[in-house]
């Protein structure tokens, strides 16, 4: 087992100038613990199994490792990254592209289910150097003989435990079997159940093992446990949100069927709450994630699997609507708050039969549970804080040559908004989303509908 005792600089690694350019572009200087432990072994070509929580910097660790081995002159798929969800695949793909900014002519393809197959088949007429995708779609493309893995040098399994939870084991094993036996294997997982150990034994050769944060309470996170009558959980959750008034909060439910019900209850109380679970259409999932990330939704109610790939800075609060079934899941959930040295709050609602699970969490974190009493609200509250921003959807995107600067120009020009009233902008192939200050939303919507963006009229709606 490897231990990190300091934070060495990226410049101490044997990275090419092109990769150091990508590191500089992302503003990285010193390595996180998982990077410091994993990167030297990865750059030497060693196989690796790493237990690392979300937000630990693992994407840059395996990203630099696989880009280090890419030969852009060889038109062949040389690296594959498997992810459990399209959201995480998109997030990983974006970071790899930023790290590869100094590598000319590098082709990276994101291949995920929930998207039309035709464009992906067309994109594979010329092999990409790097493929990032979900196991089901990668398996489908392999069976159609559209994707070829004979030249793969690096295979990464990211969030491997959740891929198993989602039933992807057969697909993962088939994909692993299609790669060369001498390729490098990198397996990253937030937890290490027996099934992960078995898969690592089958796909890795004498792996270096790295553990980050095991057995430790995540830093600067205040953890609170509240006794709850199961029939009064929703009003108790509303009390928590009214007391702490977080700008952003994720509420985790153990069961997918509870997600919509809890989100609906919070909407009834007046909160800008949205649900996120695996039964949703991909476009709806995209819009929920966009709205939560750009601060036009303050509460996201989610299942564990759906929340994988969620990339939100400064998440103020996490609530466990139910106590997770295992302690590792608890640590992973609450690790989404209190990042980058900032404080965070994690509250867990505990039913009368969930004491055994709390005891397991105490054993896992090495800390006694901190209990607080709280009364559920009665009736509908009168002063629920609204979300700071509102999202406008523009029915145009990259295929229309639309860029974020065009949207900013239209809002600050014809619409007359000040720049500080404009928030995050997300541009997809056929649609774009822009967050504007809530008080300016009606004015911005009217002016965009009346005016033009990049000289053209597009349909604009408020979400």
TORKOL-4160 file (C-alpha; in steps of 0.2 Angstrom, whole numbers, padded with zeros to 4 digits, m for minus):
463
<pt num="1" X="0000" Y="0000" Z="0000"/>
<pt num="2" X="0007" Y="0017" Z="m0005"/>
<pt num="3" X="0006" Y="0032" Z="0007"/>
<pt num="4" X="0008" Y="0050" Z="0002"/>
<pt num="5" X="0017" Y="0062" Z="0014"/>
<pt num="6" X="0019" Y="0077" Z="0004"/>
<pt num="7" X="0012" Y="0086" Z="m0012"/>
<pt num="8" X="0025" Y="0086" Z="m0026"/>
<pt num="9" X="0024" Y="0096" Z="m0041"/>
<pt num="10" X="0018" Y="0090" Z="m0058"/>
<pt num="11" X="0034" Y="0097" Z="m0065"/>
<pt num="12" X="0044" Y="0083" Z="m0056"/>
<pt num="13" X="0035" Y="0070" Z="m0067"/>
<pt num="14" X="0042" Y="0063" Z="m0083"/>
<pt num="15" X="0029" Y="0072" Z="m0093"/>
<pt num="16" X="0031" Y="0078" Z="m0111"/>
<pt num="17" X="0030" Y="0097" Z="m0114"/>
<pt num="18" X="0013" Y="0094" Z="m0123"/>
<pt num="19" X="0006" Y="0087" Z="m0107"/>
<pt num="20" X="0013" Y="0100" Z="m0096"/>
<pt num="21" X="0005" Y="0113" Z="m0107"/>
<pt num="22" X="m0012" Y="0104" Z="m0102"/>
<pt num="23" X="m0008" Y="0104" Z="m0084"/>
<pt num="24" X="m0004" Y="0122" Z="m0085"/>
<pt num="25" X="m0020" Y="0126" Z="m0094"/>
<pt num="26" X="m0030" Y="0118" Z="m0080"/>
<pt num="27" X="m0020" Y="0128" Z="m0067"/>
<pt num="28" X="m0013" Y="0113" Z="m0059"/>
<pt num="29" X="0003" Y="0115" Z="m0049"/>
<pt num="30" X="0005" Y="0102" Z="m0035"/>
<pt num="31" X="m0003" Y="0085" Z="m0035"/>
<pt num="32" X="m0017" Y="0078" Z="m0025"/>
<pt num="33" X="m0014" Y="0063" Z="m0014"/>
<pt num="34" X="m0021" Y="0050" Z="m0027"/>
<pt num="35" X="m0011" Y="0059" Z="m0041"/>
<pt num="36" X="0005" Y="0058" Z="m0031"/>
<pt num="37" X="0003" Y="0040" Z="m0027"/>
<pt num="38" X="m0003" Y="0034" Z="m0043"/>
<pt num="39" X="0005" Y="0044" Z="m0057"/>
<pt num="40" X="0023" Y="0038" Z="m0055"/>
<pt num="41" X="0017" Y="0020" Z="m0057"/>
<pt num="42" X="0005" Y="0024" Z="m0071"/>
<pt num="43" X="0019" Y="0033" Z="m0081"/>
<pt num="44" X="0030" Y="0017" Z="m0078"/>
<pt num="45" X="0017" Y="0007" Z="m0087"/>
<pt num="46" X="0012" Y="m0003" Z="m0071"/>
<pt num="47" X="m0006" Y="m0009" Z="m0069"/>
<pt num="48" X="m0015" Y="m0001" Z="m0054"/>
<pt num="49" X="m0030" Y="m0003" Z="m0043"/>
<pt num="50" X="m0035" Y="0013" Z="m0033"/>
<pt num="51" X="m0048" Y="0017" Z="m0020"/>
<pt num="52" X="m0052" Y="0035" Z="m0022"/>
<pt num="53" X="m0067" Y="0046" Z="m0018"/>
<pt num="54" X="m0076" Y="0058" Z="m0030"/>
<pt num="55" X="m0066" Y="0075" Z="m0031"/>
<pt num="56" X="m0049" Y="0067" Z="m0027"/>
<pt num="57" X="m0041" Y="0071" Z="m0044"/>
<pt num="58" X="m0042" Y="0053" Z="m0051"/>
<pt num="59" X="m0047" Y="0059" Z="m0068"/>
<pt num="60" X="m0031" Y="0069" Z="m0071"/>
<pt num="61" X="m0021" Y="0054" Z="m0064"/>
<pt num="62" X="m0027" Y="0041" Z="m0077"/>
<pt num="63" X="m0029" Y="0055" Z="m0090"/>
<pt num="64" X="m0011" Y="0060" Z="m0090"/>
<pt num="65" X="m0006" Y="0042" Z="m0089"/>
<pt num="66" X="m0016" Y="0037" Z="m0105"/>
<pt num="67" X="m0012" Y="0053" Z="m0114"/>
<pt num="68" X="0007" Y="0049" Z="m0111"/>
<pt num="69" X="0006" Y="0033" Z="m0121"/>
<pt num="70" X="m0004" Y="0040" Z="m0136"/>
<pt num="71" X="0004" Y="0042" Z="m0153"/>
<pt num="72" X="m0006" Y="0054" Z="m0163"/>
<pt num="73" X="0002" Y="0049" Z="m0179"/>
<pt num="74" X="m0005" Y="0031" Z="m0177"/>
<pt num="75" X="m0024" Y="0031" Z="m0182"/>
<pt num="76" X="m0030" Y="0018" Z="m0170"/>
<pt num="77" X="m0039" Y="0017" Z="m0154"/>
<pt num="78" X="m0026" Y="0017" Z="m0141"/>
<pt num="79" X="m0035" Y="0020" Z="m0125"/>
<pt num="80" X="m0052" Y="0016" Z="m0118"/>
<pt num="81" X="m0061" Y="0023" Z="m0102"/>
<pt num="82" X="m0077" Y="0015" Z="m0096"/>
<pt num="83" X="m0089" Y="0025" Z="m0085"/>
<pt num="84" X="m0105" Y="0020" Z="m0077"/>
<pt num="85" X="m0116" Y="0035" Z="m0084"/>
<pt num="86" X="m0116" Y="0047" Z="m0099"/>
<pt num="87" X="m0114" Y="0062" Z="m0087"/>
<pt num="88" X="m0098" Y="0055" Z="m0080"/>
<pt num="89" X="m0092" Y="0050" Z="m0097"/>
<pt num="90" X="m0095" Y="0068" Z="m0103"/>
<pt num="91" X="m0086" Y="0075" Z="m0088"/>
<pt num="92" X="m0071" Y="0064" Z="m0091"/>
<pt num="93" X="m0070" Y="0067" Z="m0109"/>
<pt num="94" X="m0070" Y="0086" Z="m0107"/>
<pt num="95" X="m0056" Y="0085" Z="m0094"/>
<pt num="96" X="m0046" Y="0074" Z="m0106"/>
<pt num="97" X="m0048" Y="0086" Z="m0120"/>
<pt num="98" X="m0042" Y="0100" Z="m0109"/>
<pt num="99" X="m0027" Y="0090" Z="m0103"/>
<pt num="100" X="m0023" Y="0086" Z="m0122"/>
<pt num="101" X="m0023" Y="0104" Z="m0127"/>
<pt num="102" X="m0005" Y="0103" Z="m0132"/>
<pt num="103" X="m0007" Y="0087" Z="m0142"/>
<pt num="104" X="m0011" Y="0091" Z="m0161"/>
<pt num="105" X="m0024" Y="0081" Z="m0170"/>
<pt num="106" X="m0029" Y="0070" Z="m0156"/>
<pt num="107" X="m0047" Y="0063" Z="m0159"/>
<pt num="108" X="m0057" Y="0058" Z="m0143"/>
<pt num="109" X="m0074" Y="0051" Z="m0145"/>
<pt num="110" X="m0088" Y="0050" Z="m0131"/>
<pt num="111" X="m0099" Y="0034" Z="m0135"/>
<pt num="112" X="m0113" Y="0032" Z="m0123"/>
<pt num="113" X="m0131" Y="0025" Z="m0123"/>
<pt num="114" X="m0146" Y="0036" Z="m0123"/>
<pt num="115" X="m0139" Y="0044" Z="m0139"/>
<pt num="116" X="m0143" Y="0040" Z="m0157"/>
<pt num="117" X="m0132" Y="0026" Z="m0164"/>
<pt num="118" X="m0130" Y="0033" Z="m0181"/>
<pt num="119" X="m0119" Y="0048" Z="m0178"/>
<pt num="120" X="m0108" Y="0037" Z="m0167"/>
<pt num="121" X="m0106" Y="0024" Z="m0181"/>
<pt num="122" X="m0102" Y="0038" Z="m0193"/>
<pt num="123" X="m0088" Y="0045" Z="m0181"/>
<pt num="124" X="m0080" Y="0028" Z="m0180"/>
<pt num="125" X="m0076" Y="0027" Z="m0199"/>
<pt num="126" X="m0059" Y="0034" Z="m0193"/>
<pt num="127" X="m0053" Y="0027" Z="m0177"/>
<pt num="128" X="m0052" Y="0039" Z="m0163"/>
<pt num="129" X="m0036" Y="0039" Z="m0152"/>
<pt num="130" X="m0046" Y="0039" Z="m0136"/>
<pt num="131" X="m0063" Y="0032" Z="m0132"/>
<pt num="132" X="m0073" Y="0037" Z="m0117"/>
<pt num="133" X="m0090" Y="0028" Z="m0115"/>
<pt num="134" X="m0102" Y="0017" Z="m0105"/>
<pt num="135" X="m0101" Y="m0001" Z="m0106"/>
<pt num="136" X="m0117" Y="m0005" Z="m0114"/>
<pt num="137" X="m0114" Y="0006" Z="m0129"/>
<pt num="138" X="m0096" Y="0001" Z="m0131"/>
<pt num="139" X="m0101" Y="m0017" Z="m0131"/>
<pt num="140" X="m0114" Y="m0014" Z="m0144"/>
<pt num="141" X="m0102" Y="m0005" Z="m0155"/>
<pt num="142" X="m0089" Y="m0019" Z="m0153"/>
<pt num="143" X="m0102" Y="m0032" Z="m0159"/>
<pt num="144" X="m0106" Y="m0022" Z="m0174"/>
<pt num="145" X="m0088" Y="m0022" Z="m0178"/>
<pt num="146" X="m0088" Y="m0003" Z="m0179"/>
<pt num="147" X="m0075" Y="m0001" Z="m0164"/>
<pt num="148" X="m0059" Y="m0010" Z="m0164"/>
<pt num="149" X="m0048" Y="m0012" Z="m0148"/>
<pt num="150" X="m0033" Y="m0022" Z="m0155"/>
<pt num="151" X="m0022" Y="m0007" Z="m0153"/>
<pt num="152" X="m0027" Y="m0002" Z="m0135"/>
<pt num="153" X="m0013" Y="0001" Z="m0124"/>
<pt num="154" X="m0022" Y="0008" Z="m0109"/>
<pt num="155" X="m0039" Y="0002" Z="m0102"/>
<pt num="156" X="m0047" Y="0012" Z="m0088"/>
<pt num="157" X="m0062" Y="0007" Z="m0077"/>
<pt num="158" X="m0068" Y="0022" Z="m0068"/>
<pt num="159" X="m0081" Y="0021" Z="m0054"/>
<pt num="160" X="m0080" Y="0002" Z="m0057"/>
<pt num="161" X="m0091" Y="m0002" Z="m0041"/>
<pt num="162" X="m0106" Y="0008" Z="m0049"/>
<pt num="163" X="m0104" Y="m0001" Z="m0065"/>
<pt num="164" X="m0106" Y="m0017" Z="m0056"/>
<pt num="165" X="m0121" Y="m0010" Z="m0047"/>
<pt num="166" X="m0129" Y="m0005" Z="m0063"/>
<pt num="167" X="m0127" Y="m0023" Z="m0070"/>
<pt num="168" X="m0113" Y="m0020" Z="m0082"/>
<pt num="169" X="m0101" Y="m0034" Z="m0076"/>
<pt num="170" X="m0104" Y="m0045" Z="m0092"/>
<pt num="171" X="m0102" Y="m0030" Z="m0104"/>
<pt num="172" X="m0086" Y="m0025" Z="m0094"/>
<pt num="173" X="m0078" Y="m0042" Z="m0095"/>
<pt num="174" X="m0082" Y="m0044" Z="m0114"/>
<pt num="175" X="m0074" Y="m0027" Z="m0117"/>
<pt num="176" X="m0059" Y="m0032" Z="m0106"/>
<pt num="177" X="m0057" Y="m0048" Z="m0116"/>
<pt num="178" X="m0057" Y="m0038" Z="m0133"/>
<pt num="179" X="m0041" Y="m0028" Z="m0128"/>
<pt num="180" X="m0023" Y="m0035" Z="m0130"/>
<pt num="181" X="m0017" Y="m0045" Z="m0115"/>
<pt num="182" X="m0001" Y="m0034" Z="m0113"/>
<pt num="183" X="m0011" Y="m0018" Z="m0112"/>
<pt num="184" X="m0010" Y="m0007" Z="m0096"/>
<pt num="185" X="m0025" Y="m0009" Z="m0084"/>
<pt num="186" X="m0031" Y="0005" Z="m0072"/>
<pt num="187" X="m0046" Y="0002" Z="m0060"/>
<pt num="188" X="m0053" Y="0016" Z="m0050"/>
<pt num="189" X="m0067" Y="0013" Z="m0037"/>
<pt num="190" X="m0074" Y="0022" Z="m0023"/>
<pt num="191" X="m0077" Y="0006" Z="m0014"/>
<pt num="192" X="m0069" Y="m0012" Z="m0015"/>
<pt num="193" X="m0082" Y="m0025" Z="m0013"/>
<pt num="194" X="m0077" Y="m0043" Z="m0017"/>
<pt num="195" X="m0084" Y="m0042" Z="m0035"/>
<pt num="196" X="m0071" Y="m0028" Z="m0038"/>
<pt num="197" X="m0057" Y="m0038" Z="m0031"/>
<pt num="198" X="m0062" Y="m0053" Z="m0042"/>
<pt num="199" X="m0062" Y="m0041" Z="m0058"/>
<pt num="200" X="m0045" Y="m0034" Z="m0053"/>
<pt num="201" X="m0038" Y="m0051" Z="m0051"/>
<pt num="202" X="m0044" Y="m0055" Z="m0069"/>
<pt num="203" X="m0039" Y="m0039" Z="m0078"/>
<pt num="204" X="m0024" Y="m0033" Z="m0069"/>
<pt num="205" X="m0006" Y="m0040" Z="m0068"/>
<pt num="206" X="0004" Y="m0037" Z="m0052"/>
<pt num="207" X="m0005" Y="m0020" Z="m0049"/>
<pt num="208" X="0001" Y="m0006" Z="m0038"/>
<pt num="209" X="m0013" Y="m0003" Z="m0025"/>
<pt num="210" X="m0017" Y="0014" Z="m0019"/>
<pt num="211" X="m0029" Y="0020" Z="m0006"/>
<pt num="212" X="m0034" Y="0038" Z="m0003"/>
<pt num="213" X="m0045" Y="0043" Z="0012"/>
<pt num="214" X="m0049" Y="0025" Z="0018"/>
<pt num="215" X="m0055" Y="0025" Z="0036"/>
<pt num="216" X="m0054" Y="0044" Z="0038"/>
<pt num="217" X="m0068" Y="0056" Z="0040"/>
<pt num="218" X="m0068" Y="0068" Z="0025"/>
<pt num="219" X="m0061" Y="0085" Z="0030"/>
<pt num="220" X="m0071" Y="0099" Z="0036"/>
<pt num="221" X="m0088" Y="0091" Z="0035"/>
<pt num="222" X="m0100" Y="0093" Z="0049"/>
<pt num="223" X="m0109" Y="0077" Z="0051"/>
<pt num="224" X="m0126" Y="0077" Z="0060"/>
<pt num="225" X="m0139" Y="0063" Z="0063"/>
<pt num="226" X="m0157" Y="0066" Z="0066"/>
<pt num="227" X="m0170" Y="0054" Z="0072"/>
<pt num="228" X="m0185" Y="0053" Z="0061"/>
<pt num="229" X="m0202" Y="0046" Z="0060"/>
<pt num="230" X="m0203" Y="0038" Z="0043"/>
<pt num="231" X="m0220" Y="0046" Z="0040"/>
<pt num="232" X="m0214" Y="0063" Z="0044"/>
<pt num="233" X="m0197" Y="0063" Z="0034"/>
<pt num="234" X="m0203" Y="0075" Z="0021"/>
<pt num="235" X="m0208" Y="0090" Z="0032"/>
<pt num="236" X="m0192" Y="0086" Z="0043"/>
<pt num="237" X="m0182" Y="0088" Z="0027"/>
<pt num="238" X="m0191" Y="0105" Z="0024"/>
<pt num="239" X="m0186" Y="0110" Z="0041"/>
<pt num="240" X="m0168" Y="0106" Z="0038"/>
<pt num="241" X="m0167" Y="0116" Z="0022"/>
<pt num="242" X="m0176" Y="0131" Z="0030"/>
<pt num="243" X="m0164" Y="0131" Z="0044"/>
<pt num="244" X="m0148" Y="0130" Z="0035"/>
<pt num="245" X="m0154" Y="0138" Z="0018"/>
<pt num="246" X="m0140" Y="0130" Z="0007"/>
<pt num="247" X="m0137" Y="0138" Z="m0010"/>
<pt num="248" X="m0135" Y="0120" Z="m0016"/>
<pt num="249" X="m0140" Y="0103" Z="m0008"/>
<pt num="250" X="m0141" Y="0085" Z="m0014"/>
<pt num="251" X="m0153" Y="0074" Z="m0006"/>
<pt num="252" X="m0149" Y="0055" Z="m0008"/>
<pt num="253" X="m0163" Y="0042" Z="m0008"/>
<pt num="254" X="m0159" Y="0023" Z="m0007"/>
<pt num="255" X="m0174" Y="0018" Z="m0018"/>
<pt num="256" X="m0176" Y="0026" Z="m0035"/>
<pt num="257" X="m0195" Y="0026" Z="m0033"/>
<pt num="258" X="m0193" Y="0038" Z="m0018"/>
<pt num="259" X="m0184" Y="0051" Z="m0028"/>
<pt num="260" X="m0199" Y="0058" Z="m0037"/>
<pt num="261" X="m0210" Y="0058" Z="m0022"/>
<pt num="262" X="m0197" Y="0068" Z="m0011"/>
<pt num="263" X="m0194" Y="0080" Z="m0025"/>
<pt num="264" X="m0213" Y="0083" Z="m0027"/>
<pt num="265" X="m0215" Y="0086" Z="m0008"/>
<pt num="266" X="m0201" Y="0099" Z="m0008"/>
<pt num="267" X="m0209" Y="0108" Z="m0023"/>
<pt num="268" X="m0226" Y="0108" Z="m0014"/>
<pt num="269" X="m0217" Y="0117" Z="0001"/>
<pt num="270" X="m0210" Y="0130" Z="m0012"/>
<pt num="271" X="m0192" Y="0124" Z="m0015"/>
<pt num="272" X="m0184" Y="0124" Z="m0032"/>
<pt num="273" X="m0181" Y="0105" Z="m0031"/>
<pt num="274" X="m0178" Y="0093" Z="m0046"/>
<pt num="275" X="m0177" Y="0074" Z="m0047"/>
<pt num="276" X="m0163" Y="0064" Z="m0055"/>
<pt num="277" X="m0164" Y="0045" Z="m0057"/>
<pt num="278" X="m0161" Y="0032" Z="m0070"/>
<pt num="279" X="m0179" Y="0031" Z="m0078"/>
<pt num="280" X="m0178" Y="0048" Z="m0085"/>
<pt num="281" X="m0175" Y="0052" Z="m0103"/>
<pt num="282" X="m0157" Y="0058" Z="m0107"/>
<pt num="283" X="m0162" Y="0075" Z="m0112"/>
<pt num="284" X="m0172" Y="0078" Z="m0096"/>
<pt num="285" X="m0157" Y="0071" Z="m0086"/>
<pt num="286" X="m0146" Y="0084" Z="m0095"/>
<pt num="287" X="m0157" Y="0098" Z="m0091"/>
<pt num="288" X="m0158" Y="0094" Z="m0073"/>
<pt num="289" X="m0139" Y="0093" Z="m0071"/>
<pt num="290" X="m0137" Y="0109" Z="m0080"/>
<pt num="291" X="m0150" Y="0118" Z="m0069"/>
<pt num="292" X="m0142" Y="0112" Z="m0053"/>
<pt num="293" X="m0125" Y="0116" Z="m0059"/>
<pt num="294" X="m0129" Y="0133" Z="m0064"/>
<pt num="295" X="m0138" Y="0137" Z="m0048"/>
<pt num="296" X="m0156" Y="0138" Z="m0055"/>
<pt num="297" X="m0161" Y="0123" Z="m0044"/>
<pt num="298" X="m0156" Y="0123" Z="m0026"/>
<pt num="299" X="m0161" Y="0105" Z="m0021"/>
<pt num="300" X="m0157" Y="0090" Z="m0031"/>
<pt num="301" X="m0165" Y="0074" Z="m0026"/>
<pt num="302" X="m0156" Y="0059" Z="m0033"/>
<pt num="303" X="m0152" Y="0040" Z="m0032"/>
<pt num="304" X="m0134" Y="0035" Z="m0030"/>
<pt num="305" X="m0131" Y="0029" Z="m0048"/>
<pt num="306" X="m0139" Y="0044" Z="m0056"/>
<pt num="307" X="m0128" Y="0056" Z="m0046"/>
<pt num="308" X="m0112" Y="0048" Z="m0053"/>
<pt num="309" X="m0104" Y="0061" Z="m0064"/>
<pt num="310" X="m0112" Y="0076" Z="m0055"/>
<pt num="311" X="m0099" Y="0090" Z="m0055"/>
<pt num="312" X="m0104" Y="0104" Z="m0044"/>
<pt num="313" X="m0092" Y="0116" Z="m0036"/>
<pt num="314" X="m0096" Y="0122" Z="m0018"/>
<pt num="315" X="m0109" Y="0110" Z="m0014"/>
<pt num="316" X="m0115" Y="0117" Z="0003"/>
<pt num="317" X="m0125" Y="0102" Z="0010"/>
<pt num="318" X="m0129" Y="0083" Z="0008"/>
<pt num="319" X="m0144" Y="0075" Z="0015"/>
<pt num="320" X="m0146" Y="0056" Z="0017"/>
<pt num="321" X="m0165" Y="0054" Z="0016"/>
<pt num="322" X="m0162" Y="0036" Z="0021"/>
<pt num="323" X="m0146" Y="0029" Z="0030"/>
<pt num="324" X="m0136" Y="0021" Z="0016"/>
<pt num="325" X="m0135" Y="0002" Z="0016"/>
<pt num="326" X="m0116" Y="0002" Z="0018"/>
<pt num="327" X="m0104" Y="0013" Z="0026"/>
<pt num="328" X="m0093" Y="0016" Z="0011"/>
<pt num="329" X="m0108" Y="0023" Z="0001"/>
<pt num="330" X="m0111" Y="0035" Z="0016"/>
<pt num="331" X="m0093" Y="0041" Z="0015"/>
<pt num="332" X="m0094" Y="0043" Z="m0004"/>
<pt num="333" X="m0110" Y="0053" Z="m0003"/>
<pt num="334" X="m0105" Y="0065" Z="0010"/>
<pt num="335" X="m0088" Y="0067" Z="0001"/>
<pt num="336" X="m0097" Y="0078" Z="m0012"/>
<pt num="337" X="m0097" Y="0092" Z="0000"/>
<pt num="338" X="m0083" Y="0101" Z="0010"/>
<pt num="339" X="m0071" Y="0100" Z="m0005"/>
<pt num="340" X="m0056" Y="0111" Z="m0009"/>
<pt num="341" X="m0053" Y="0116" Z="0010"/>
<pt num="342" X="m0071" Y="0123" Z="0011"/>
<pt num="343" X="m0083" Y="0118" Z="0025"/>
<pt num="344" X="m0098" Y="0106" Z="0022"/>
<pt num="345" X="m0113" Y="0099" Z="0031"/>
<pt num="346" X="m0120" Y="0081" Z="0030"/>
<pt num="347" X="m0136" Y="0077" Z="0038"/>
<pt num="348" X="m0143" Y="0059" Z="0039"/>
<pt num="349" X="m0162" Y="0056" Z="0044"/>
<pt num="350" X="m0162" Y="0040" Z="0054"/>
<pt num="351" X="m0178" Y="0029" Z="0056"/>
<pt num="352" X="m0181" Y="0018" Z="0071"/>
<pt num="353" X="m0174" Y="0002" Z="0063"/>
<pt num="354" X="m0158" Y="0010" Z="0056"/>
<pt num="355" X="m0147" Y="0010" Z="0071"/>
<pt num="356" X="m0136" Y="m0004" Z="0065"/>
<pt num="357" X="m0132" Y="0005" Z="0049"/>
<pt num="358" X="m0127" Y="0021" Z="0060"/>
<pt num="359" X="m0116" Y="0010" Z="0070"/>
<pt num="360" X="m0107" Y="0003" Z="0055"/>
<pt num="361" X="m0104" Y="0021" Z="0049"/>
<pt num="362" X="m0097" Y="0025" Z="0066"/>
<pt num="363" X="m0085" Y="0011" Z="0064"/>
<pt num="364" X="m0080" Y="0016" Z="0046"/>
<pt num="365" X="m0077" Y="0034" Z="0050"/>
<pt num="366" X="m0070" Y="0031" Z="0068"/>
<pt num="367" X="m0081" Y="0045" Z="0075"/>
<pt num="368" X="m0096" Y="0044" Z="0086"/>
<pt num="369" X="m0112" Y="0050" Z="0078"/>
<pt num="370" X="m0117" Y="0068" Z="0083"/>
<pt num="371" X="m0136" Y="0068" Z="0086"/>
<pt num="372" X="m0148" Y="0083" Z="0085"/>
<pt num="373" X="m0166" Y="0085" Z="0088"/>
<pt num="374" X="m0177" Y="0094" Z="0076"/>
<pt num="375" X="m0196" Y="0096" Z="0073"/>
<pt num="376" X="m0205" Y="0094" Z="0057"/>
<pt num="377" X="m0214" Y="0109" Z="0050"/>
<pt num="378" X="m0233" Y="0110" Z="0051"/>
<pt num="379" X="m0241" Y="0117" Z="0035"/>
<pt num="380" X="m0233" Y="0126" Z="0021"/>
<pt num="381" X="m0219" Y="0138" Z="0025"/>
<pt num="382" X="m0220" Y="0156" Z="0020"/>
<pt num="383" X="m0203" Y="0161" Z="0016"/>
<pt num="384" X="m0193" Y="0148" Z="0006"/>
<pt num="385" X="m0177" Y="0155" Z="m0002"/>
<pt num="386" X="m0179" Y="0155" Z="m0021"/>
<pt num="387" X="m0164" Y="0149" Z="m0032"/>
<pt num="388" X="m0152" Y="0163" Z="m0037"/>
<pt num="389" X="m0153" Y="0160" Z="m0056"/>
<pt num="390" X="m0166" Y="0155" Z="m0069"/>
<pt num="391" X="m0161" Y="0145" Z="m0084"/>
<pt num="392" X="m0166" Y="0150" Z="m0102"/>
<pt num="393" X="m0165" Y="0136" Z="m0116"/>
<pt num="394" X="m0160" Y="0141" Z="m0133"/>
<pt num="395" X="m0165" Y="0129" Z="m0147"/>
<pt num="396" X="m0148" Y="0130" Z="m0156"/>
<pt num="397" X="m0131" Y="0124" Z="m0152"/>
<pt num="398" X="m0114" Y="0118" Z="m0159"/>
<pt num="399" X="m0122" Y="0112" Z="m0175"/>
<pt num="400" X="m0128" Y="0130" Z="m0178"/>
<pt num="401" X="m0110" Y="0137" Z="m0174"/>
<pt num="402" X="m0116" Y="0144" Z="m0158"/>
<pt num="403" X="m0103" Y="0148" Z="m0145"/>
<pt num="404" X="m0105" Y="0155" Z="m0127"/>
<pt num="405" X="m0098" Y="0172" Z="m0133"/>
<pt num="406" X="m0113" Y="0174" Z="m0145"/>
<pt num="407" X="m0125" Y="0171" Z="m0131"/>
<pt num="408" X="m0116" Y="0183" Z="m0119"/>
<pt num="409" X="m0116" Y="0196" Z="m0134"/>
<pt num="410" X="m0134" Y="0195" Z="m0137"/>
<pt num="411" X="m0139" Y="0196" Z="m0118"/>
<pt num="412" X="m0127" Y="0211" Z="m0115"/>
<pt num="413" X="m0131" Y="0219" Z="m0132"/>
<pt num="414" X="m0149" Y="0219" Z="m0137"/>
<pt num="415" X="m0156" Y="0212" Z="m0121"/>
<pt num="416" X="m0146" Y="0225" Z="m0111"/>
<pt num="417" X="m0141" Y="0214" Z="m0096"/>
<pt num="418" X="m0125" Y="0218" Z="m0086"/>
<pt num="419" X="m0112" Y="0204" Z="m0087"/>
<pt num="420" X="m0113" Y="0200" Z="m0069"/>
<pt num="421" X="m0132" Y="0195" Z="m0071"/>
<pt num="422" X="m0126" Y="0181" Z="m0083"/>
<pt num="423" X="m0121" Y="0164" Z="m0076"/>
<pt num="424" X="m0115" Y="0148" Z="m0082"/>
<pt num="425" X="m0118" Y="0144" Z="m0101"/>
<pt num="426" X="m0119" Y="0126" Z="m0108"/>
<pt num="427" X="m0119" Y="0123" Z="m0127"/>
<pt num="428" X="m0124" Y="0106" Z="m0133"/>
<pt num="429" X="m0125" Y="0100" Z="m0151"/>
<pt num="430" X="m0143" Y="0106" Z="m0154"/>
<pt num="431" X="m0147" Y="0117" Z="m0139"/>
<pt num="432" X="m0139" Y="0129" Z="m0127"/>
<pt num="433" X="m0143" Y="0134" Z="m0109"/>
<pt num="434" X="m0139" Y="0150" Z="m0100"/>
<pt num="435" X="m0142" Y="0155" Z="m0082"/>
<pt num="436" X="m0147" Y="0173" Z="m0079"/>
<pt num="437" X="m0151" Y="0181" Z="m0062"/>
<pt num="438" X="m0169" Y="0177" Z="m0057"/>
<pt num="439" X="m0175" Y="0195" Z="m0056"/>
<pt num="440" X="m0168" Y="0198" Z="m0074"/>
<pt num="441" X="m0175" Y="0182" Z="m0082"/>
<pt num="442" X="m0192" Y="0189" Z="m0088"/>
<pt num="443" X="m0183" Y="0204" Z="m0096"/>
<pt num="444" X="m0169" Y="0193" Z="m0104"/>
<pt num="445" X="m0182" Y="0180" Z="m0111"/>
<pt num="446" X="m0193" Y="0194" Z="m0119"/>
<pt num="447" X="m0178" Y="0203" Z="m0127"/>
<pt num="448" X="m0170" Y="0187" Z="m0134"/>
<pt num="449" X="m0187" Y="0182" Z="m0141"/>
<pt num="450" X="m0188" Y="0199" Z="m0150"/>
<pt num="451" X="m0170" Y="0200" Z="m0155"/>
<pt num="452" X="m0157" Y="0189" Z="m0163"/>
<pt num="453" X="m0142" Y="0179" Z="m0158"/>
<pt num="454" X="m0128" Y="0179" Z="m0171"/>
<pt num="455" X="m0139" Y="0187" Z="m0183"/>
<pt num="456" X="m0153" Y="0174" Z="m0182"/>
<pt num="457" X="m0169" Y="0171" Z="m0173"/>
<pt num="458" X="m0170" Y="0155" Z="m0162"/>
<pt num="459" X="m0184" Y="0149" Z="m0151"/>
<pt num="460" X="m0180" Y="0153" Z="m0132"/>
<pt num="461" X="m0189" Y="0146" Z="m0117"/>
<pt num="462" X="m0188" Y="0147" Z="m0098"/>
<pt num="463" X="m0186" Y="0131" Z="m0089"/>
